[in-house]
Amino acid sequence: MTWEIFNAIGTIAFAISGAIVALEEDYDILGVYVLGMVTAFGGGTTRNLLIGVPVSEIWDQGPLFMMAIFIITIVFLFPSGALKHWGRWGTLTDAIGLSTFAILGAMHATEMNHPLSAIIMAALLTGSGGGIIRDLLAGRKPSVLREDIYGAWAMLAGLLIGIDMVNQTWGLYLLFIAVVTLRMLTVKYGWKLPRRQFTDQKKPHM
């Protein structure tokens, strides 16, 4: 039951996120559906490649596919005026999708008895893989690789599950809330990972 709940929550959150980004980029209806579906299922597909699960298993999620299509349709038909206030809610759905899929990825890798490194990477790729593919298809630089540290929170979730610190249902729900909260705090306070400029950004003297 926990697995199904997390899967449904993450799918809804990322389907909304992908559809909204497509609308922001002025994509047509096909682009909205493609971006919404890729965002919702791209992370799980990438995870399957990593941990050795047949990629074709993604097609066994018929109810989730139908739910994602339904959600994307609602977003496409939603009044434009309401979508203009998307900024804050978009961050929240991204946070929810990140948290749910990071936990799912770590749980999946743990059940397959993979080492800790694979569990952490499964959490990272499941939580952020769909968003990375979405940003690339939308012509944007993936924020997880440049501006945001939410990938670190996904890896933290994977670490806690991998070392068996979080293994009960109530613990998974608390971890979900914690990752969502950390993601929102990251946006609010502008937390970033250390960066180094490769090129000299100083303006030449005139």
N, C-alpha and C positions, 0 to 999 in steps of 0.2 A: 504493500500500500504506500509506504514512504517513497519508494522508487517511482511509482506511477504519479504521485502528487508532485514530486519535484520535476518530473519529465513534463507534465502538463503545464506547470507554472513557467518553466524555462522556455518552453515552446511558444507559449502565448506572448511572453515578454519580448523575446527576440523577433517573433513575427511582426509585432507592432513596431519594434525598433527599425527593422529592415524596410518595412513599408513606408514609414515616415521619412527615412533618409531618401528613399526613391522619390517621394513627393517633393522633398526639398530640392532635389536635383532635377526636377521637372521631367521625370521619366513618364512614359505612357503606361497604360494599365498592365501590359505584359511585363514591363520593367519593374513595376511595383510588386507583382506576384513573384517574379524571379528573385528580386532582392530580399523580399520577405521570407521566402522559402529557404534561400541560401543562408540567411542569417540564422534561421531557426534550426537548420539541420547541418550546416557546414561544420560546426564544432564537433558534433558527434561523429560525422564521417571522418574527419581528420583524426580523432581519437582512435577510431577503429583501425585505421591504417597503422597507427603507432603501436597498439597493443596486440595486434594480430587477429582482430575480429574481422570476418568477411565483410567487406563494404556493402555487399548486397543485403545485409541484415537491416540496413536503413529502410528498405522497402517493406519490412514487416510491421512498420508503425502506421498502418492505415488510419486508425482513428486520430492519431496526432496530425497526419497530413491533412485530413479533412478539417480538423479544428483550426489548423494554421491557415488554410484557405479561407475559412469562414471569418477568422479574425482580420486577415488582410483585406477581405472584401468590405468589412465594416469600416476599416481605416480609410479605404479608398473612397467610400461613400460619405464619410463623416464631413460635416460642414467645415469649409475652409477657415472660417473665423475662429472656430474652436481649435483647429490645428495650429494656429499661430501662437498659441500659448503652450506649445509642446515642450519647449526647452527644459523646464523643470521636471515634467513628467517623463520626458524622454530619458533623462539621466536616471530616474528611478527605475524604469523598465529595464534599462541597460544593467543597472545594479542587480536587479532581481534575476535577470537572465544569467549574468556572470556567476552569481552565487549558486543558483540551482545547478547549472551545468558543470561548474567546477566540482561541486560535491558529487554529482552523478559520475563524472569522469573518474574521480578518485575511487569511488565505490566500485565502479566497474573493474578498474585495474586491480583493486584489492581482491575482489572475488576471483580474479584469474591468477592470484598469487604472484603478481609481478613485483619486482624490487621497488624500493622506496623511490628511486630516481624516476622510474616509469610512472609511478602513481602521481608524483608531483607534476610531471610533464603532461600526463593525461588530464589532470585538473586544469592546467594552464591552457592546453589546446582545446579542451571541451568548453571551457568558460569563455575563451576569447577568440577561438578559431572562427566562429561564425561572424563575429564583429570585424575581424581582420579581412575576411573575404568580402564582406559587405562594403567596407571602406575602399578596398581596391577596385571593386566593380563600380563604385560611385565616384572614382577618380580622386579619392582622398588619401592622405597619408594615414596609415593605421595608427590611431592614437595610443594603442597599447605599446607600440614600439617607439613612440616619440614624445608624447605629451602627458600621458597618464600612467599611473602606477597600479591600475587595477589588476594587471597581470600578476603582480606580486601578491595581492590578496588571494587570487585563485591558487597560487603556489602554496601559500600559507595553509589554505584549506586542505590541499592535497597532503601537505606535510603532517598536519594534525590527524588526518584519517590514516595516513600511511604508517605512523608510529603508534597507531591504535589508541591515541588519546581521546578520539571521538569515535565511538562505535555503537552507541545506542540511539534509538529514535529521538529521544528528547535532546540528546547532544547534537544530533544532526540539525535539528530545527534551531537550536541556539547558535550553531555555527552559521547557518543560513542568515539569521538575523545579524550576526556579527559582521559577516562579509558585506552585506548590504549597507550596514551602518558605516563601515570603514570606507566603502566606495563613495558614499554620499559625502562623508567628511573630507575625502580626498578632493572632490570637486569644490566643496565649499571653501576649503583653505588653500587650494592650489598646490597640494603636495606633489612633488615630482622626484624621480630618481636622479642621481647625479648625472650630469652631461659634460661632455668635453667637445669644444668646437675644433674641428679639424682644420678649418681655414681661418685666416686672420680676418676678423670682422671689423677691424679699425678702418676708418675712412682715410684715404690717402691725403697727405698734406697738399694744399693748393699753393 
